């Protein structure tokens, strides 16, 4: 990575920016120095119906309630309006027509890697990065798009395009959360290469049973982090979801 130029200078000059959103778990918040941090990319990984999407939208609702913007990049027709509380404005935009400065949650539909990269660049241009207002970007999900990659050339092109887009979003103090479906150990080499190059931390989701209180709900753990010494590992802990429309 080239550590100079205007983007890198903005990251270094504004290293004091310290905005966090709670994850819904005291254990996760503690391991992540207060929760989800701006200028950081998080992977939300797990099987189907383990609460990844609902968790992302719960974080989004908190962001909106604190005056920030949310852009939800929808790759698989997630019913955002049906999941979030009624008092949260949801703007379902046509592809390429989302505004990162609009209040509430803006939903943009993207179905290819080039469209996703274009959308990320558009969000970067629209995001003001002002002192008290930031943008929370959710990609749900990355894996359906990455599954179409079947050559080393396509992998390299997608990896570079996404890494540049992520880096530019971080320069505007965005939160970034990308949902990935399935067991990481079972993903192909192309997908693994791209994902490992994008995210600063991975949060895995699973389903916990009756031994937890309350029983039967999502659990999550931080399994990889580039911040600090090595990775952070601990037992899965229940996450309290504020609304019950469990998705993802």
VONU-561949 format. One record per residue: residue number from 1; residue in one letter; x, y, z of N, C-alpha, C in turn. Coordinates in steps of 0.02 Angstrom, whole numbers. Example, Ala and Ser with C-alpha at 12.3 -4.5 7.8 and 13.67 -1.06 7.14 Angstrom:
+-----+--------+--------+---------+--------+---------+----------+--------+--------+---------+--------+
| num | residu | n.east | n.north |   n.up | ca.east | ca.north |  ca.up | c.east | c.north |   c.up |
+-----+--------+--------+---------+--------+---------+----------+--------+--------+---------+--------+
|   1 |      a |    660 |    -284 |    390 |     615 |     -225 |    390 |    660 |    -165 |    390 |
|   2 |      s |    642 |    -112 |    354 |     684 |      -53 |    357 |    645 |       2 |    394 |
+-----+--------+--------+---------+--------+---------+----------+--------+--------+---------+--------+
//
This chain:
+-----+--------+--------+---------+--------+---------+----------+--------+--------+---------+--------+
| num | residu | n.east | n.north |   n.up | ca.east | ca.north |  ca.up | c.east | c.north |   c.up |
+-----+--------+--------+---------+--------+---------+----------+--------+--------+---------+--------+
|   1 |      x |     42 |     -60 |      0 |       0 |        0 |      0 |     44 |      62 |      0 |
|   2 |      x |     27 |     112 |    -39 |      64 |      174 |    -42 |     42 |     219 |     16 |
|   3 |      x |     87 |     233 |     62 |      68 |      270 |    122 |     85 |     344 |    115 |
|   4 |      x |     61 |     373 |     62 |      67 |      446 |     55 |      9 |     469 |     11 |
|   5 |      x |      8 |     534 |     -4 |     -48 |      560 |    -43 |   -103 |     585 |      1 |
|   6 |      x |   -153 |     616 |    -31 |    -205 |      652 |      6 |   -247 |     606 |     50 |
|   7 |      x |   -264 |     545 |     26 |    -306 |      500 |     65 |   -269 |     479 |    128 |
|   8 |      x |   -206 |     458 |    120 |    -168 |      436 |    178 |   -157 |     493 |    227 |
|   9 |      x |   -145 |     552 |    202 |    -135 |      610 |    246 |   -198 |     625 |    286 |
|  10 |      x |   -257 |     618 |    254 |    -319 |      630 |    292 |   -327 |     579 |    347 |
|  11 |      x |   -309 |     516 |    334 |    -314 |      464 |    385 |   -268 |     480 |    444 |
|  12 |      x |   -206 |     500 |    429 |    -159 |      514 |    483 |   -177 |     578 |    521 |
|  13 |      x |   -197 |     629 |    483 |    -213 |      693 |    514 |   -274 |     689 |    560 |
|  14 |      x |   -320 |     644 |    543 |    -382 |      640 |    582 |   -386 |     576 |    623 |
|  15 |      x |   -327 |     552 |    645 |    -325 |      491 |    685 |   -361 |     500 |    752 |
|  16 |      x |   -374 |     563 |    771 |    -407 |      575 |    835 |   -482 |     561 |    832 |
|  17 |      x |   -510 |     553 |    772 |    -581 |      540 |    766 |   -597 |     474 |    802 |
|  18 |      x |   -643 |     476 |    849 |    -655 |      417 |    891 |   -730 |     409 |    901 |
|  19 |      x |   -764 |     381 |    851 |    -835 |      370 |    855 |   -849 |     295 |    855 |
|  20 |      x |   -890 |     273 |    902 |    -905 |      202 |    907 |   -981 |     191 |    909 |
|  21 |      x |  -1002 |     135 |    881 |   -1070 |      111 |    887 |  -1068 |      45 |    925 |
|  22 |      x |  -1112 |      36 |    973 |   -1112 |      -26 |   1011 |  -1132 |     -85 |    967 |
|  23 |      x |  -1103 |    -143 |    981 |   -1119 |     -204 |    944 |  -1180 |    -240 |    973 |
|  24 |      x |  -1202 |    -219 |   1032 |   -1256 |     -254 |   1065 |  -1230 |    -307 |   1114 |
|  25 |      x |  -1164 |    -314 |   1119 |   -1133 |     -362 |   1165 |  -1078 |    -326 |   1203 |
|  26 |      x |  -1082 |    -328 |   1269 |   -1030 |     -297 |   1310 |   -962 |    -328 |   1297 |
|  27 |      x |   -961 |    -395 |   1286 |    -898 |     -429 |   1274 |   -867 |    -406 |   1208 |
|  28 |      x |   -908 |    -402 |   1156 |    -882 |     -378 |   1092 |   -859 |    -306 |   1097 |
|  29 |      x |   -900 |    -264 |   1128 |    -881 |     -194 |   1136 |   -814 |    -187 |   1172 |
|  30 |      x |   -804 |    -228 |   1223 |    -742 |     -226 |   1260 |   -682 |    -247 |   1218 |
|  31 |      x |   -691 |    -301 |   1178 |    -637 |     -325 |   1136 |   -621 |    -277 |   1080 |
|  32 |      x |   -671 |    -236 |   1061 |    -663 |     -190 |   1004 |   -654 |    -118 |   1027 |
|  33 |      x |   -632 |    -110 |   1090 |    -616 |      -43 |   1117 |   -675 |       4 |   1112 |
|  34 |      x |   -735 |     -22 |   1124 |    -794 |       22 |   1126 |   -847 |       7 |   1075 |
|  35 |      x |   -834 |     -38 |   1028 |    -883 |      -55 |    977 |   -857 |     -44 |    907 |
|  36 |      x |   -903 |     -34 |    861 |    -884 |      -23 |    791 |   -854 |      47 |    784 |
|  37 |      x |   -794 |      50 |    756 |    -758 |      113 |    750 |   -760 |     140 |    679 |
|  38 |      x |   -763 |     206 |    672 |    -760 |      236 |    605 |   -692 |     220 |    573 |
|  39 |      x |   -690 |     224 |    507 |    -629 |      210 |    469 |   -605 |     139 |    478 |
|  40 |      x |   -653 |      94 |    489 |    -637 |       23 |    499 |   -687 |     -19 |    461 |
|  41 |      x |   -662 |     -74 |    431 |    -705 |     -120 |    393 |   -712 |    -186 |    432 |
|  42 |      x |   -775 |    -205 |    444 |    -789 |     -266 |    482 |   -825 |    -316 |    437 |
|  43 |      x |   -806 |    -379 |    444 |    -841 |     -434 |    411 |   -888 |    -467 |    460 |
|  44 |      x |   -952 |    -474 |    442 |   -1001 |     -510 |    482 |  -1013 |    -577 |    448 |
|  45 |      x |   -983 |    -630 |    474 |    -983 |     -695 |    441 |  -1023 |    -746 |    480 |
|  46 |      x |  -1056 |    -791 |    445 |   -1092 |     -845 |    477 |  -1141 |    -879 |    430 |
|  47 |      x |  -1173 |    -931 |    455 |   -1222 |     -967 |    415 |  -1287 |    -929 |    409 |
|  48 |      x |  -1334 |    -960 |    374 |   -1399 |     -928 |    365 |  -1437 |    -924 |    431 |
|  49 |      x |  -1476 |    -871 |    438 |   -1520 |     -860 |    496 |  -1482 |    -861 |    562 |
|  50 |      x |  -1423 |    -831 |    563 |   -1386 |     -823 |    625 |  -1387 |    -751 |    650 |
|  51 |      x |  -1426 |    -708 |    617 |   -1436 |     -641 |    643 |  -1391 |    -587 |    614 |
|  52 |      x |  -1352 |    -603 |    563 |   -1304 |     -554 |    536 |  -1339 |    -491 |    510 |
|  53 |      x |  -1390 |    -500 |    468 |   -1424 |     -443 |    438 |  -1461 |    -402 |    490 |
|  54 |      x |  -1496 |    -436 |    534 |   -1532 |     -400 |    587 |  -1484 |    -362 |    632 |
|  55 |      x |  -1427 |    -392 |    647 |   -1376 |     -358 |    687 |  -1351 |    -296 |    651 |
|  56 |      x |  -1336 |    -302 |    586 |   -1313 |     -244 |    547 |  -1364 |    -188 |    549 |
|  57 |      x |  -1427 |    -206 |    541 |   -1480 |     -155 |    540 |  -1492 |    -126 |    610 |
|  58 |      x |  -1480 |    -166 |    662 |   -1485 |     -139 |    729 |  -1431 |     -85 |    740 |
|  59 |      x |  -1370 |     -99 |    716 |   -1317 |      -49 |    720 |  -1335 |      12 |    677 |
|  60 |      x |  -1367 |      -1 |    620 |   -1388 |       54 |    576 |  -1439 |      99 |    610 |
|  61 |      x |  -1486 |      69 |    645 |   -1537 |      108 |    680 |  -1504 |     153 |    733 |
|  62 |      x |  -1455 |     126 |    768 |   -1420 |      167 |    817 |  -1384 |     225 |    782 |
|  63 |      x |  -1353 |     211 |    724 |   -1319 |      264 |    688 |  -1367 |     319 |    667 |
|  64 |      x |  -1425 |     300 |    641 |   -1476 |      349 |    621 |  -1499 |     389 |    681 |
|  65 |      x |  -1510 |     356 |    737 |   -1534 |      391 |    797 |  -1483 |     441 |    823 |
|  66 |      x |  -1420 |     432 |    804 |   -1368 |      478 |    826 |  -1352 |     530 |    772 |
|  67 |      x |  -1393 |     532 |    719 |   -1387 |      584 |    669 |  -1341 |     567 |    611 |
|  68 |      x |  -1322 |     504 |    604 |   -1278 |      484 |    550 |  -1318 |     456 |    491 |
|  69 |      x |  -1286 |     446 |    435 |   -1318 |      420 |    375 |  -1302 |     346 |    368 |
|  70 |      x |  -1349 |     309 |    338 |   -1338 |      238 |    325 |  -1353 |     224 |    252 |
|  71 |      x |  -1307 |     189 |    219 |   -1319 |      165 |    151 |  -1314 |      89 |    153 |
|  72 |      x |  -1369 |      56 |    134 |   -1373 |      -17 |    135 |  -1368 |     -42 |     63 |
|  73 |      x |  -1312 |     -73 |     46 |   -1302 |     -100 |    -22 |  -1329 |    -171 |    -24 |
|  74 |      x |  -1385 |    -178 |    -58 |   -1425 |     -239 |    -55 |  -1412 |    -282 |   -116 |
|  75 |      x |  -1382 |    -341 |   -105 |   -1366 |     -385 |   -161 |  -1414 |    -444 |   -167 |
|  76 |      x |  -1457 |    -454 |   -117 |   -1501 |     -512 |   -118 |  -1572 |    -497 |    -95 |
|  77 |      x |  -1594 |    -436 |   -108 |   -1664 |     -416 |    -94 |  -1683 |    -424 |    -21 |
|  78 |      x |  -1639 |    -406 |     23 |   -1655 |     -405 |     94 |  -1712 |    -357 |    108 |
|  79 |      x |  -1765 |    -379 |    144 |   -1823 |     -336 |    157 |  -1809 |    -287 |    214 |
|  80 |      x |  -1770 |    -236 |    200 |   -1748 |     -190 |    252 |  -1807 |    -157 |    288 |
|  81 |      x |  -1856 |    -134 |    250 |   -1914 |      -99 |    279 |  -1950 |    -145 |    328 |
|  82 |      x |  -1952 |    -210 |    315 |   -1988 |     -256 |    358 |  -1950 |    -272 |    422 |
|  83 |      x |  -1886 |    -258 |    423 |   -1845 |     -276 |    481 |  -1838 |    -218 |    531 |
|  84 |      x |  -1827 |    -158 |    506 |   -1814 |     -102 |    551 |  -1879 |     -73 |    579 |
|  85 |      x |  -1876 |     -40 |    636 |   -1936 |      -10 |    666 |  -1969 |      41 |    619 |
|  86 |      x |  -2034 |      50 |    627 |   -2072 |       94 |    582 |  -2050 |     167 |    584 |
|  87 |      x |  -2022 |     189 |    640 |   -2004 |      260 |    645 |  -1940 |     277 |    608 |
|  88 |      x |  -1905 |     227 |    582 |   -1844 |      239 |    543 |  -1862 |     246 |    470 |
|  89 |      x |  -1842 |     302 |    439 |   -1854 |      313 |    368 |  -1810 |     267 |    326 |
|  90 |      x |  -1841 |     232 |    279 |   -1805 |      189 |    232 |  -1819 |     212 |    161 |
|  91 |      x |  -1767 |     231 |    125 |   -1774 |      254 |     56 |  -1747 |     200 |     10 |
|  92 |      x |  -1792 |     167 |    -27 |   -1771 |      114 |    -73 |  -1755 |     146 |   -140 |
|  93 |      x |  -1691 |     153 |   -156 |   -1669 |      189 |   -215 |  -1655 |     142 |   -273 |
|  94 |      x |  -1660 |     168 |   -332 |   -1639 |      130 |   -390 |  -1564 |     126 |   -391 |
|  95 |      x |  -1537 |      75 |   -425 |   -1465 |       67 |   -430 |  -1434 |     130 |   -457 |
|  96 |      x |  -1383 |     155 |   -420 |   -1348 |      215 |   -442 |  -1381 |     279 |   -422 |
|  97 |      x |  -1435 |     275 |   -381 |   -1473 |      336 |   -365 |  -1480 |     347 |   -290 |
|  98 |      x |  -1433 |     320 |   -251 |   -1435 |      329 |   -180 |  -1396 |     391 |   -159 |
|  99 |      x |  -1419 |     423 |   -106 |   -1386 |      483 |    -82 |  -1363 |     471 |    -10 |
| 100 |      x |  -1298 |     470 |      0 |   -1271 |      456 |     66 |  -1285 |     512 |    116 |
| 101 |      x |  -1311 |     568 |     93 |   -1325 |      623 |    139 |  -1398 |     625 |    161 |
| 102 |      x |  -1439 |     580 |    135 |   -1510 |      580 |    154 |  -1519 |     550 |    223 |
| 103 |      x |  -1571 |     573 |    260 |   -1582 |      545 |    326 |  -1609 |     474 |    322 |
| 104 |      x |  -1603 |     438 |    377 |   -1628 |      370 |    379 |  -1581 |     321 |    344 |
| 105 |      x |  -1611 |     268 |    317 |   -1573 |      216 |    283 |  -1588 |     218 |    208 |
| 106 |      x |  -1537 |     228 |    167 |   -1545 |      226 |     95 |  -1525 |     157 |     70 |
| 107 |      x |  -1569 |     125 |     33 |   -1556 |       58 |      8 |  -1542 |      62 |    -67 |
| 108 |      x |  -1485 |      37 |    -87 |   -1468 |       34 |   -158 |  -1457 |     -40 |   -177 |
| 109 |      x |  -1484 |     -60 |   -233 |   -1478 |     -129 |   -256 |  -1420 |    -136 |   -304 |
| 110 |      x |  -1373 |    -180 |   -289 |   -1316 |     -194 |   -332 |  -1309 |    -269 |   -341 |
| 111 |      x |  -1294 |    -290 |   -402 |   -1295 |     -362 |   -416 |  -1231 |    -386 |   -451 |
| 112 |      x |  -1181 |    -343 |   -459 |   -1117 |     -363 |   -488 |  -1061 |    -328 |   -450 |
| 113 |      x |  -1001 |    -355 |   -455 |    -943 |     -324 |   -423 |   -930 |    -254 |   -451 |
| 114 |      x |   -931 |    -243 |   -518 |    -922 |     -175 |   -543 |   -974 |    -126 |   -516 |
| 115 |      x |  -1037 |    -148 |   -511 |   -1089 |     -104 |   -485 |  -1076 |     -88 |   -411 |
| 116 |      x |  -1052 |    -137 |   -374 |   -1036 |     -126 |   -303 |   -979 |     -75 |   -296 |
| 117 |      x |   -926 |     -84 |   -335 |    -870 |      -38 |   -332 |   -892 |      33 |   -350 |
| 118 |      x |   -933 |      39 |   -402 |    -959 |      104 |   -422 |  -1000 |     135 |   -366 |
| 119 |      x |  -1042 |      95 |   -333 |   -1083 |      120 |   -278 |  -1040 |     144 |   -220 |
| 120 |      x |   -987 |     107 |   -204 |    -943 |      127 |   -149 |   -908 |     193 |   -165 |
| 121 |      x |   -886 |     202 |   -226 |    -855 |      266 |   -245 |   -906 |     323 |   -241 |
| 122 |      x |   -968 |     310 |   -260 |   -1020 |      362 |   -257 |  -1032 |     383 |   -184 |
| 123 |      x |  -1034 |     334 |   -139 |   -1044 |      349 |    -68 |   -986 |     392 |    -42 |
| 124 |      x |   -925 |     375 |    -63 |    -867 |      413 |    -42 |   -872 |     486 |    -64 |
| 125 |      x |   -896 |     496 |   -125 |    -902 |      565 |   -150 |   -957 |     603 |   -112 |
| 126 |      x |  -1010 |     568 |    -93 |   -1067 |      601 |    -61 |  -1055 |     613 |     14 |
| 127 |      x |  -1011 |     573 |     44 |   -1001 |      577 |    116 |   -961 |     639 |    133 |
| 128 |      x |   -988 |     678 |    180 |    -955 |      741 |    197 |   -898 |     731 |    245 |
| 129 |      x |   -901 |     679 |    288 |    -849 |      670 |    337 |   -845 |     729 |    385 |
| 130 |      x |   -902 |     761 |    399 |    -902 |      819 |    443 |   -890 |     798 |    515 |
| 131 |      x |   -880 |     846 |    558 |    -858 |      832 |    626 |   -908 |     788 |    664 |
| 132 |      x |   -971 |     798 |    653 |   -1021 |      763 |    693 |  -1066 |     717 |    652 |
| 133 |      x |  -1050 |     705 |    589 |   -1095 |      665 |    547 |  -1054 |     619 |    502 |
| 134 |      x |  -1067 |     555 |    507 |   -1029 |      506 |    469 |  -1077 |     459 |    432 |
| 135 |      x |  -1050 |     415 |    392 |   -1091 |      369 |    352 |  -1075 |     297 |    371 |
| 136 |      x |  -1128 |     259 |    382 |   -1122 |      187 |    398 |  -1142 |     148 |    335 |
| 137 |      x |  -1095 |     110 |    308 |   -1106 |       72 |    247 |  -1112 |      -2 |    262 |
| 138 |      x |  -1167 |     -32 |    238 |   -1179 |     -104 |    247 |  -1183 |    -136 |    178 |
| 139 |      x |  -1147 |    -192 |    169 |   -1152 |     -231 |    108 |  -1181 |    -299 |    126 |
| 140 |      x |  -1241 |    -313 |    102 |   -1275 |     -376 |    119 |  -1300 |    -409 |     54 |
| 141 |      x |  -1263 |    -457 |     30 |   -1201 |     -485 |     56 |  -1148 |    -485 |      1 |
| 142 |      x |  -1085 |    -493 |     21 |   -1030 |     -495 |    -27 |  -1025 |    -562 |    -62 |
| 143 |      x |  -1038 |    -616 |    -27 |   -1024 |     -683 |    -54 |  -1062 |    -699 |   -118 |
| 144 |      x |  -1125 |    -680 |   -128 |   -1157 |     -695 |   -192 |  -1122 |    -663 |   -251 |
| 145 |      x |  -1095 |    -603 |   -241 |   -1059 |     -569 |   -296 |   -991 |    -601 |   -308 |
| 146 |      x |   -956 |    -618 |   -255 |    -889 |     -647 |   -262 |   -891 |    -718 |   -290 |
| 147 |      x |   -948 |    -751 |   -282 |    -954 |     -820 |   -307 |   -948 |    -824 |   -382 |
| 148 |      x |   -960 |    -768 |   -416 |    -957 |     -768 |   -490 |   -885 |    -764 |   -516 |
| 149 |      x |   -837 |    -751 |   -472 |    -767 |     -745 |   -493 |   -736 |    -814 |   -502 |
| 150 |      x |   -710 |    -828 |   -562 |    -683 |     -894 |   -575 |   -616 |    -894 |   -610 |
| 151 |      x |   -583 |    -836 |   -614 |    -516 |     -833 |   -643 |   -472 |    -789 |   -599 |
| 152 |      x |   -406 |    -801 |   -602 |    -359 |     -762 |   -562 |   -360 |    -689 |   -583 |
| 153 |      x |   -370 |    -676 |   -648 |    -372 |     -608 |   -672 |   -432 |    -570 |   -643 |
| 154 |      x |   -491 |    -602 |   -643 |    -550 |     -571 |   -615 |   -542 |    -560 |   -540 |
| 155 |      x |   -510 |    -608 |   -506 |    -498 |     -602 |   -434 |   -454 |    -541 |   -419 |
| 156 |      x |   -400 |    -534 |   -457 |    -354 |     -478 |   -446 |   -388 |    -411 |   -459 |
| 157 |      x |   -428 |    -408 |   -512 |    -463 |     -346 |   -529 |   -514 |    -327 |   -476 |
| 158 |      x |   -554 |    -377 |   -453 |    -604 |     -363 |   -402 |   -571 |    -344 |   -336 |
| 159 |      x |   -517 |    -379 |   -318 |    -482 |     -366 |   -256 |   -455 |    -295 |   -254 |
| 160 |      x |   -423 |    -274 |   -308 |    -394 |     -207 |   -310 |   -449 |    -153 |   -310 |
| 161 |      x |   -501 |    -163 |   -349 |    -555 |     -115 |   -352 |   -589 |    -106 |   -285 |
| 162 |      x |   -603 |    -161 |   -250 |    -636 |     -157 |   -185 |   -590 |    -128 |   -132 |
| 163 |      x |   -527 |    -146 |   -133 |    -480 |     -119 |    -83 |   -474 |     -44 |    -89 |
| 164 |      x |   -469 |     -19 |   -150 |    -464 |       54 |   -160 |   -528 |      88 |   -135 |
| 165 |      x |   -586 |      59 |   -152 |    -649 |       89 |   -131 |   -656 |      89 |    -55 |
| 166 |      x |   -637 |      34 |    -22 |    -640 |       31 |     50 |   -593 |      83 |     81 |
| 167 |      x |   -533 |      89 |     55 |    -484 |      136 |     82 |   -510 |     208 |     77 |
| 168 |      x |   -541 |     224 |     21 |    -568 |      291 |     12 |   -626 |     305 |     61 |
| 169 |      x |   -668 |     254 |     73 |    -722 |      263 |    121 |   -694 |     274 |    192 |
| 170 |      x |   -641 |     237 |    209 |    -611 |      247 |    274 |   -584 |     318 |    282 |
| 171 |      x |   -560 |     347 |    227 |    -535 |      415 |    231 |   -590 |     466 |    246 |
| 172 |      x |   -653 |     446 |    234 |    -710 |      489 |    250 |   -743 |     468 |    316 |
| 173 |      x |   -707 |     428 |    357 |    -731 |      409 |    423 |   -795 |     369 |    421 |
| 174 |      x |   -801 |     326 |    372 |    -861 |      283 |    367 |   -851 |     220 |    410 |
| 175 |      x |   -906 |     196 |    437 |    -909 |      127 |    461 |   -923 |      83 |    401 |
| 176 |      x |   -891 |      26 |    396 |    -906 |      -22 |    342 |   -917 |     -90 |    372 |
| 177 |      x |   -974 |    -121 |    356 |    -988 |     -190 |    376 |  -1008 |    -229 |    314 |
| 178 |      x |   -973 |    -283 |    301 |    -990 |     -327 |    245 |  -1012 |    -394 |    270 |
| 179 |      x |  -1070 |    -416 |    249 |   -1097 |     -482 |    269 |  -1069 |    -535 |    222 |
| 180 |      x |  -1045 |    -590 |    250 |   -1024 |     -648 |    210 |  -1059 |    -710 |    237 |
| 181 |      x |  -1083 |    -751 |    192 |   -1122 |     -809 |    211 |  -1081 |    -873 |    204 |
| 182 |      x |  -1088 |    -917 |    253 |   -1055 |     -982 |    250 |   -992 |    -985 |    292 |
| 183 |      x |   -965 |   -1045 |    297 |    -904 |    -1058 |    336 |   -844 |   -1032 |    298 |
| 184 |      x |   -804 |    -990 |    330 |    -745 |     -961 |    297 |   -698 |   -1016 |    272 |
| 185 |      x |   -692 |   -1070 |    310 |    -645 |    -1123 |    292 |   -666 |   -1161 |    229 |
| 186 |      x |   -729 |   -1153 |    209 |    -754 |    -1188 |    150 |   -758 |   -1144 |     88 |
| 187 |      x |   -738 |   -1081 |     94 |    -740 |    -1036 |     37 |   -680 |   -1050 |     -9 |
| 188 |      x |   -689 |   -1036 |    -74 |    -635 |    -1049 |   -121 |   -579 |    -998 |   -113 |
| 189 |      x |   -522 |   -1011 |   -146 |    -463 |     -970 |   -137 |   -473 |    -898 |   -161 |
| 190 |      x |   -511 |    -889 |   -215 |    -522 |     -821 |   -241 |   -561 |    -780 |   -189 |
| 191 |      x |   -614 |    -808 |   -163 |    -655 |     -772 |   -115 |   -616 |    -757 |    -51 |
| 192 |      x |   -578 |    -806 |    -27 |    -539 |     -797 |     33 |   -487 |    -742 |     24 |
| 193 |      x |   -453 |    -741 |    -32 |    -402 |     -691 |    -47 |   -432 |    -621 |    -45 |
| 194 |      x |   -489 |    -612 |    -76 |    -521 |     -546 |    -78 |   -543 |    -524 |     -9 |
| 195 |      x |   -577 |    -568 |     27 |    -603 |     -550 |     93 |   -547 |    -534 |    142 |
| 196 |      x |   -493 |    -574 |    141 |    -438 |     -561 |    187 |   -405 |    -494 |    175 |
| 197 |      x |   -408 |    -469 |    113 |    -378 |     -405 |     97 |   -422 |    -345 |    111 |
| 198 |      x |   -486 |    -357 |    127 |    -533 |     -302 |    136 |   -545 |    -283 |    208 |
| 199 |      x |   -550 |    -332 |    252 |    -577 |     -319 |    318 |   -524 |    -314 |    372 |
| 200 |      x |   -535 |    -267 |    418 |    -491 |     -258 |    475 |   -507 |    -305 |    532 |
| 201 |      x |   -568 |    -330 |    534 |    -588 |     -377 |    586 |   -646 |    -419 |    561 |
| 202 |      x |   -650 |    -481 |    586 |    -704 |     -526 |    568 |   -744 |    -544 |    630 |
| 203 |      x |   -810 |    -537 |    626 |    -854 |     -557 |    680 |   -895 |    -617 |    655 |
| 204 |      x |   -891 |    -674 |    690 |    -928 |     -733 |    668 |   -992 |    -740 |    708 |
| 205 |      x |  -1044 |    -761 |    674 |   -1110 |     -770 |    705 |  -1129 |    -844 |    703 |
| 206 |      x |  -1159 |    -866 |    757 |   -1185 |     -935 |    761 |  -1249 |    -933 |    803 |
| 207 |      x |  -1280 |    -991 |    811 |   -1343 |     -994 |    847 |  -1332 |   -1028 |    914 |
| 208 |      x |  -1350 |    -994 |    969 |   -1340 |    -1026 |   1033 |  -1406 |   -1056 |   1059 |
| 209 |      x |  -1400 |   -1102 |   1105 |   -1458 |    -1140 |   1127 |  -1480 |   -1122 |   1197 |
| 210 |      x |  -1512 |   -1169 |   1230 |   -1547 |    -1156 |   1293 |  -1500 |   -1141 |   1351 |
| 211 |      x |  -1436 |   -1157 |   1345 |   -1391 |    -1144 |   1402 |  -1378 |   -1070 |   1412 |
| 212 |      x |  -1396 |   -1029 |   1361 |   -1388 |     -957 |   1367 |  -1453 |    -925 |   1391 |
| 213 |      x |  -1448 |    -866 |   1418 |   -1507 |     -828 |   1438 |  -1505 |    -760 |   1405 |
| 214 |      x |  -1556 |    -743 |   1363 |   -1613 |     -784 |   1346 |  -1594 |    -841 |   1298 |
| 215 |      x |  -1631 |    -896 |   1298 |   -1613 |     -952 |   1256 |  -1628 |    -939 |   1183 |
| 216 |      x |  -1595 |    -978 |   1141 |   -1609 |     -979 |   1069 |  -1604 |    -910 |   1037 |
| 217 |      x |  -1545 |    -890 |   1020 |   -1534 |     -826 |    987 |  -1465 |    -824 |    957 |
| 218 |      x |  -1446 |    -768 |    927 |   -1381 |     -763 |    895 |  -1325 |    -752 |    945 |
| 219 |      x |  -1268 |    -782 |    930 |   -1206 |     -768 |    967 |  -1155 |    -743 |    918 |
| 220 |      x |  -1106 |    -706 |    943 |   -1054 |     -681 |    898 |   -988 |    -678 |    935 |
| 221 |      x |   -934 |    -683 |    898 |    -868 |     -676 |    927 |   -822 |    -643 |    877 |
| 222 |      x |   -775 |    -605 |    903 |    -724 |     -573 |    861 |   -667 |    -623 |    853 |
| 223 |      x |   -653 |    -645 |    792 |    -603 |     -697 |    782 |   -539 |    -670 |    751 |
| 224 |      x |   -541 |    -611 |    722 |    -481 |     -585 |    689 |   -482 |    -509 |    692 |
| 225 |      x |   -425 |    -481 |    710 |    -421 |     -408 |    712 |   -350 |    -387 |    696 |
| 226 |      x |   -344 |    -336 |    654 |    -278 |     -309 |    638 |   -255 |    -257 |    688 |
| 227 |      x |   -298 |    -239 |    734 |    -280 |     -188 |    783 |   -252 |    -222 |    845 |
| 228 |      x |   -196 |    -198 |    870 |    -166 |     -228 |    928 |   -122 |    -287 |    910 |
| 229 |      x |   -104 |    -326 |    959 |     -58 |     -382 |    948 |    -97 |    -446 |    931 |
| 230 |      x |    -92 |    -467 |    869 |    -123 |     -529 |    849 |   -198 |    -527 |    848 |
| 231 |      x |   -228 |    -586 |    847 |    -301 |     -591 |    844 |   -331 |    -594 |    914 |
| 232 |      x |   -394 |    -577 |    917 |    -431 |     -579 |    980 |   -478 |    -638 |    978 |
| 233 |      x |   -474 |    -682 |   1028 |    -517 |     -741 |   1028 |   -548 |    -750 |   1097 |
| 234 |      x |   -611 |    -768 |   1099 |    -644 |     -785 |   1161 |   -708 |    -822 |   1145 |
| 235 |      x |   -740 |    -851 |   1195 |    -800 |     -890 |   1183 |   -856 |    -847 |   1156 |
| 236 |      x |   -899 |    -878 |   1116 |    -956 |     -842 |   1087 |  -1001 |    -817 |   1143 |
| 237 |      x |  -1025 |    -756 |   1134 |   -1070 |     -726 |   1183 |  -1134 |    -704 |   1150 |
| 238 |      x |  -1191 |    -711 |   1185 |   -1255 |     -690 |   1155 |  -1256 |    -616 |   1139 |
| 239 |      x |  -1288 |    -600 |   1083 |   -1300 |     -530 |   1064 |  -1374 |    -517 |   1071 |
| 240 |      x |  -1391 |    -463 |   1105 |   -1461 |     -445 |   1114 |  -1485 |    -405 |   1053 |
| 241 |      x |  -1534 |    -432 |   1016 |   -1562 |     -397 |    959 |  -1623 |    -357 |    982 |
| 242 |      x |  -1626 |    -294 |    961 |   -1679 |     -249 |    983 |  -1745 |    -264 |    949 |
| 243 |      x |  -1743 |    -297 |    891 |   -1805 |     -315 |    857 |  -1800 |    -386 |    831 |
| 244 |      x |  -1856 |    -420 |    825 |   -1857 |     -492 |    820 |  -1860 |    -520 |    749 |
| 245 |      x |  -1863 |    -477 |    697 |   -1868 |     -501 |    628 |  -1801 |    -529 |    607 |
| 246 |      x |  -1784 |    -588 |    631 |   -1717 |     -615 |    621 |  -1705 |    -633 |    548 |
| 247 |      x |  -1652 |    -604 |    520 |   -1632 |     -618 |    451 |  -1557 |    -630 |    449 |
| 248 |      x |  -1535 |    -670 |    401 |   -1464 |     -677 |    386 |  -1425 |    -714 |    438 |
+-----+--------+--------+---------+--------+---------+----------+--------+--------+---------+--------+
//
